Structures are given as structure tokens and as C-alpha cells.
Amino acid sequence: MAETELTTIARPYARAAFATALDNDRLADWSSMLEVLAAVSCDSTVQSMLENPSLVQDQRAKFLIDICGDQIDDMGKNFLSLLAEYKRISLLPEVYHLYELLKANHEKTVEVEVISAYEFSEKDKNRLTDTLRSKLKRKVNITSRVDSSLIGGLIVRTEDSVIDNTIRGRLAKLAHVMNS
């Protein structure tokens, strides 16, 4: 399935999980449960078992529940059974991703990944955090990593945007303009 189609199909399940979590004041618990379920369902051994045609949907759900053990509560088990009933277990990673977006939007937070050519100082990180907080009007959680192939500058990724302010990116744009 195309990514857009997966998102469209997964969205109602993510919204239902989010509404349930919000109604029960358990956003963090549901986040943890969905993260575990998504991670387990992505494992190649688990995937091959879930794709076994001799298993009925209830057995697929029970298989995942047994693996996850006490990391999944009764509400999580019911949610997983519902996904199994409608043959949607494969959507767990997308459901988790969409749930996290809904949660972040509700909590007015945004996860930002910053990729830089060099390690940047805590002072620079704080300045970037303050700038992004004022622009995005949200609490900003920054994770960073170094990619020396960037030569210099930063790539800033949020939920749905990428700002490429790297020397490598600028050179690629210049080459594109010159070749056009």
C-alpha cells in the first residue's frame, strides 16, 4: 500500500486511541503501549508469524499480546483485538506515528531533529530552541546528530517540514540552477 493510503486507513484508529487515552487521562500510557506494539509488529520474525495464513485474526492478536505481556493493559488488548478483527494489525506503526502527532499537537509540543556538520554547543542549542519555540508557538524538544558530509550548516526537521541550511544543500541548489 502507498504511504498516503496507509495514513488514511490508520488515521481513524489513531484518533480512537487518542480519544480513549485523553478521556482516561492516560496519554503517556497509550503512547508507551502503541510504541511497544509498533516495535514488536515490525520485527521480521513476528511479521512472518502474523502473515501465517493458518492463523485466524484472534490468534494474531493473542500472539502479540503474549509477546508484549504486561506492557499492554486491558484497553490496549481490546484495541489490538479490534485491529485484528478488521485485519489492521499491520497498521500499528502508522497508528503509533499518527497518535504521537495528535498527542504532540494536544500538548503543544513538537519534536525537532537537527542534523549538523559539527557538534553544536549548548548555548547554540538553547538559542535554536528559543527561536523555534517563538516561531512555532510550541514547546520544542530537540534531538541532534552530526553528519560530517554536510560540510557546514544545519538541517532542521519537524513533523512536516525540513529546513536545509547546509553548505551541501546550497551547492546542490546552485548546481540545479546552473544546469537549468
N, C-alpha and C positions, 0 to 999 in steps of 0.2 A: 504494500500500500504506500501511496505517496505520503510524505510527511504532513501535508496540509489535511489530507483525508484522515490520517490518524488523529490529528489535533481536533478535528471536527467531531469525530466519534468519541474521543476521550473527554472532551470538554464537559458534557453533562455529568459524567461520573466524578470528575474533579470537583465540579460545583456542588454535587450532592455530598461528597466527602467534606468539603469545606463548610457547607451549611450545617452539617451534623456536628462537626468539630466546633464551630462557632457557637451553636446553640447549647452545647455542653461545656463550653469554656475549656476546650481541650485541643487548641490549635497545635501546640508543640507535640502532644502525644500522637495526633494523627500524622503530623509531619514525620515523626520517627517511624511509625508503623508503615506508612507508604514508602519511605526510604528503604526500609528493610525489604518489603515486598518487591519493590522495583529492582533492588540489587540482586535478590535471590532469583527473581524471574529472568534476569539477564545472564545468569550462569549457564554455560553451554550444556553441562550435564543435566541441569534442571530443565532447560528448554527441550532437550531431546526427550526427556521423560514426559513433559507436558504435551509434546506433539505425538505421543504414542496413541495410535488410533483405537487401541483396545480399552483405553480409559474413558469413562464417562465423565461429564463435567464435574459432578460432585467429588469424584476421586481426584481430579486435578486440584480442586480447592483444598481437599483434605491433605493432599501431598504437600502443598505449600504451607498449610497451617502447621503440619507436623514438623516441617523444616524450621519454621520461624518460632515455634514454641510459644513461650510466654511473652515474646516481644510483640505479639498481636493479641489484643483484648477481644472480648465478645463482639463489640461493634465492628472491629476490624475483620473478624471472622465472617460476620454477616455480610459485610461489604464485599469481601473476597468471594463468598458464595454467590452473591448477586452477579458479580463479574463472570464467574464460571457459568452460571445459568444462561447468560446471554453470550457466552463464548467470547469474552472480552479480557481474559487474563493477560493476553499479550499486550494489552494497552497499559499495563501497570507503570512502566517507565514514563510514558507520556502523561498519565493521570498524576503521577507524582510531580512531574515538572510543572504542569498546569496548576496543581494545588499550591505549590510553592510560590508561583506568581500571584495567585489570589491572596495567599497569606501575606506576602510582602506588600501587596497593594493595600490590604486592610491595615497592616501595621505601619504603613507609610515608611517602609524601608526599601532599599534597593541594593542588590549585590553588584559590585563593580569589580571587574578583573582588570588589572593594569599590568601590561607587559612592557618592560623597558629594556633598553640595551645594557644598562648598568643598574646595580642596586641603588635605589634612591634613599635618601636619609629620612629619618622620622619627621624632621621638620618639613621636608618636601611632601611627604605623605599626608601630614596634617593639613598643609596648605591646599593640596589637591582635594582632600576630604571636605574642607570648608567650602571650597569653590563649587564642588559638585553638589553639596548639601544646599547651597543657596540657589543654584540653577535648577536642581531637580525638586526642590521643596520636600525632601525626604531625608530620613536618616540613611547614611551611606556606610556600607560595610565593604571595605576594600581588601581584596587579596591581590598579592603581586607575585610576579615571577620575572626572571631575567631571561632574555633571548638575545644573545650577543650578535646574532645575524642581522639585527635591526639597525646596526651601526650607531644610531643615536635616536633620541626621542621616545615617544610612548604610543602604545595602542591602549585605548580605554574602551572596554566592552561592558555594556549594561544589558538589561533584559532584551531590548530590541534595537540597540544602536551600537555602532562601532565608530570610534573616532581614531583615525590613523594619522598620527602626527609624528611619524618616524621619517628619518632620512631615506630609508629604503622605500617607503611609501611615496615620498615626494619625488624620488628619482623615477619610480615606476610611472607616476602621473606625467612627469616631464617627457619620458620616453614615449608614452602613449600620445601625447600632444604633438610631439615632433614627427611621429610616424603617421599621423592622421592627415 
